Amino acid sequence: MARGRWLSERRADPWVKRAKREGYPSRAAYKLKHIQELYSLIGLGDIVVELGAAPGGMLKAASEIVGEEGLVLGVDVKPIRCSGPNIRTLVLDIMSPTAPEAILRELEYVKCDVLISDASVNLTGVVEMDTLRQLELVLRCCEIADMVLKDGGNIMFKAFECPELQLIERPLRRHFKQFKRVITPPSLRKHSSEIFLIGLGRERAPIAPLLREALQ
């Protein structure tokens, strides 16, 4: 999609207008709200880490769900336009080998209850390349989850629908008490085949090595 057309549609998007009106940095807040209504992904008092959190829409929604006793940590290489008494932010490239340790250090070495990501790769317009690069991003999120997520914790990662996705879904199903795939409402995913992978109650770790093996 041409950038001019994308900007024009974004300005006209009712979800963007609603997010601005309700004080969310982005429309991503409503994706999390939709999934939360379906599966209660996040609980009151939870510690939540969001990878690729900028500009902060989903992060703010998560902060409202965890309440005053909870904590949300947003991680992104870009500045995050979101603040609050139970919100922390960390400027960090999640692809860096030191990212998991940096996240744990920010959490004072207390593992999180929930790890989420609405991050996307920079799209090239070549569908096959973009979907496979997004899968690599999902695998990276799983690598980080292996180190920072507590036993019994939950995950939510964005992927793009493709045949290869089924290969990593199988081991994910074996590692969580419940595994769900959520397609967000069409109005929230224009021109996108995005899908969210939801894992509830992790029973075994590590996850990432099995996922990489499945894709070989």
C-alpha positions as CSV (number, residue, x, y, z in Angstrom):
1,M,0.0,0.0,0.0
2,A,1.3,3.5,-0.9
3,R,2.3,5.5,2.1
4,G,0.0,8.3,1.1
5,R,-3.0,6.0,1.0
6,W,-2.0,4.4,4.3
7,L,-1.8,7.8,6.0
8,S,-5.2,8.8,4.6
9,E,-6.9,5.6,5.8
10,R,-5.3,5.9,9.2
11,R,-6.6,9.4,9.7
12,A,-10.1,8.2,8.7
13,D,-9.9,5.0,10.8
14,P,-12.6,5.2,13.5
15,W,-10.5,3.1,15.9
16,V,-7.6,5.7,15.6
17,K,-10.1,8.5,16.3
18,R,-11.5,6.5,19.3
19,A,-8.0,5.8,20.7
20,K,-7.2,9.5,20.5
21,R,-10.5,10.4,22.1
22,E,-10.1,7.9,25.0
23,G,-6.4,8.7,25.6
24,Y,-4.7,5.6,24.2
25,P,-1.5,6.1,22.2
26,S,-2.7,3.7,19.5
27,R,-5.6,1.5,18.4
28,A,-3.7,-1.6,19.5
29,A,-5.3,-1.1,22.9
30,Y,-8.6,-2.5,21.5
31,K,-6.9,-5.6,20.2
32,L,-5.8,-6.4,23.7
33,K,-9.2,-5.5,25.1
34,H,-10.8,-7.9,22.6
35,I,-8.5,-10.8,23.6
36,Q,-8.9,-10.0,27.3
37,E,-12.7,-10.3,27.0
38,L,-12.4,-13.7,25.3
39,Y,-9.7,-15.4,27.5
40,S,-8.8,-13.2,30.6
41,L,-5.2,-13.3,29.5
42,I,-4.1,-10.8,32.2
43,G,-5.1,-10.8,35.8
44,L,-5.3,-8.2,38.5
45,G,-1.9,-7.6,40.1
46,D,0.0,-9.3,37.2
47,I,3.5,-8.4,36.0
48,V,3.2,-8.0,32.2
49,V,5.9,-7.4,29.6
50,E,5.1,-6.1,26.2
51,L,7.7,-6.5,23.4
52,G,7.7,-3.9,20.7
53,A,5.4,-1.7,22.8
54,A,5.7,1.7,21.0
55,P,3.8,3.9,20.9
56,G,2.0,2.4,23.9
57,G,-1.7,1.7,23.2
58,M,-1.6,-1.9,24.3
59,L,0.7,-1.1,27.2
60,K,-1.8,1.4,28.6
61,A,-4.7,-1.0,28.2
62,A,-2.6,-3.7,30.1
63,S,-1.8,-1.2,32.9
64,E,-5.5,-0.7,33.4
65,I,-6.1,-4.4,33.6
66,V,-3.4,-5.2,36.2
67,G,-4.4,-2.3,38.4
68,E,-2.4,-0.5,41.1
69,E,-0.9,-3.7,42.5
70,G,0.4,-4.8,39.1
71,L,3.2,-3.7,36.8
72,V,3.6,-3.4,33.0
73,L,7.0,-3.1,31.3
74,G,7.1,-1.9,27.7
75,V,10.1,-2.7,25.6
76,D,10.9,-1.1,22.3
77,V,13.8,0.3,20.3
78,K,11.7,3.4,19.8
79,P,10.5,5.8,22.5
80,I,7.2,4.7,24.1
81,R,4.6,7.5,24.6
82,C,3.0,6.1,27.6
83,S,3.5,6.6,31.4
84,G,1.8,5.9,34.6
85,P,2.5,4.8,38.2
86,N,2.4,1.1,37.3
87,I,4.2,1.5,33.9
88,R,7.9,1.2,33.2
89,T,9.6,1.5,29.8
90,L,12.8,0.1,28.4
91,V,14.5,1.3,25.2
92,L,16.0,-1.9,23.9
93,D,16.2,-3.9,20.6
94,I,14.5,-7.2,21.4
95,M,16.7,-8.9,18.8
96,S,19.8,-8.1,20.9
97,P,21.3,-11.2,22.6
98,T,21.3,-9.3,25.9
99,A,17.6,-8.4,25.7
100,P,16.3,-11.1,28.1
101,E,18.9,-10.3,30.8
102,A,18.1,-6.5,30.4
103,I,14.4,-7.2,30.9
104,L,14.9,-9.4,33.9
105,R,17.2,-6.7,35.4
106,E,14.5,-4.1,34.9
107,L,12.0,-6.4,36.7
108,E,14.5,-6.9,39.5
109,Y,14.8,-10.6,38.5
110,V,11.1,-11.3,39.2
111,K,9.7,-13.2,36.2
112,C,6.6,-11.9,34.5
113,D,3.1,-13.5,34.5
114,V,2.3,-12.5,31.0
115,L,4.4,-11.8,27.9
116,I,2.7,-10.1,24.9
117,S,3.7,-8.7,21.6
118,D,1.9,-6.8,18.8
119,A,5.2,-6.1,17.1
120,S,5.5,-6.4,13.4
121,V,8.5,-6.6,11.0
122,N,9.0,-3.7,8.6
123,L,6.9,-4.9,5.7
124,T,8.4,-5.2,2.2
125,G,5.2,-5.9,0.3
126,V,6.5,-9.4,-0.6
127,V,4.0,-11.5,1.2
128,E,6.1,-14.7,1.5
129,M,9.1,-12.8,2.8
130,D,7.0,-10.7,5.3
131,T,5.2,-13.8,6.8
132,L,8.4,-15.7,7.3
133,R,10.2,-12.7,8.9
134,Q,7.2,-12.3,11.2
135,L,7.6,-16.0,12.2
136,E,11.2,-15.3,13.1
137,L,9.9,-12.5,15.3
138,V,7.5,-14.9,17.0
139,L,10.4,-17.3,17.6
140,R,12.4,-14.5,19.1
141,C,9.5,-13.7,21.4
142,C,9.4,-17.3,22.5
143,E,13.2,-17.2,23.2
144,I,12.6,-14.3,25.5
145,A,9.6,-16.0,27.1
146,D,11.8,-19.0,27.9
147,M,13.9,-16.8,30.1
148,V,11.6,-14.1,31.5
149,L,8.1,-15.9,31.8
150,K,7.2,-17.6,35.0
151,D,6.0,-21.2,35.1
152,G,2.2,-21.2,34.4
153,G,2.5,-17.9,32.6
154,N,0.6,-16.7,29.5
155,I,1.7,-15.4,26.1
156,M,0.1,-13.5,23.3
157,F,2.2,-13.0,20.1
158,K,1.2,-11.5,16.7
159,A,1.8,-13.6,13.5
160,F,0.6,-13.5,10.0
161,E,-1.5,-16.4,8.6
162,C,0.6,-18.7,6.5
163,P,1.1,-22.5,6.0
164,E,4.3,-22.4,8.1
165,L,2.4,-21.1,11.1
166,Q,0.8,-24.5,11.7
167,L,4.3,-26.0,12.2
168,I,5.0,-23.9,15.2
169,E,1.4,-24.1,16.6
170,R,1.8,-27.8,17.3
171,P,4.6,-27.5,19.8
172,L,2.9,-24.5,21.4
173,R,-0.2,-26.5,22.0
174,R,1.9,-29.1,23.9
175,H,3.5,-26.5,26.1
176,F,0.4,-24.7,27.4
177,K,-2.7,-25.9,29.2
178,Q,-4.7,-24.0,26.6
179,F,-3.7,-22.7,23.2
180,K,-5.9,-20.4,21.1
181,R,-5.6,-18.5,17.9
182,V,-7.5,-15.2,17.7
183,I,-8.3,-13.3,14.6
184,T,-9.0,-9.7,15.6
185,P,-12.2,-8.0,14.2
186,P,-11.8,-7.0,10.6
187,S,-12.2,-3.3,11.5
188,L,-9.0,-3.6,13.6
189,R,-6.9,-5.4,10.9
190,K,-7.4,-3.7,7.6
191,H,-5.2,-5.0,4.8
192,S,-3.7,-7.5,7.1
193,S,-3.7,-11.3,7.7
194,E,-2.6,-10.8,11.3
195,I,-3.5,-13.4,13.9
196,F,-2.7,-13.7,17.6
197,L,-1.3,-16.8,19.2
198,I,-2.5,-17.2,22.7
199,G,-0.9,-19.6,25.2
200,L,-2.5,-19.9,28.7
201,G,-0.7,-21.7,31.5
202,R,2.7,-22.7,30.3
203,E,3.5,-26.2,31.5
204,R,7.0,-26.8,30.0
205,A,10.0,-24.8,28.9
206,P,12.0,-24.1,26.8
207,I,9.7,-23.6,23.9
208,A,11.8,-21.9,21.2
209,P,14.1,-24.8,20.4
210,L,11.2,-27.0,19.4
211,L,9.7,-24.3,17.3
212,R,12.9,-23.8,15.4
213,E,13.2,-27.5,14.9
214,A,9.7,-27.7,13.5
215,L,10.5,-25.1,10.9
216,Q,13.6,-26.8,9.6
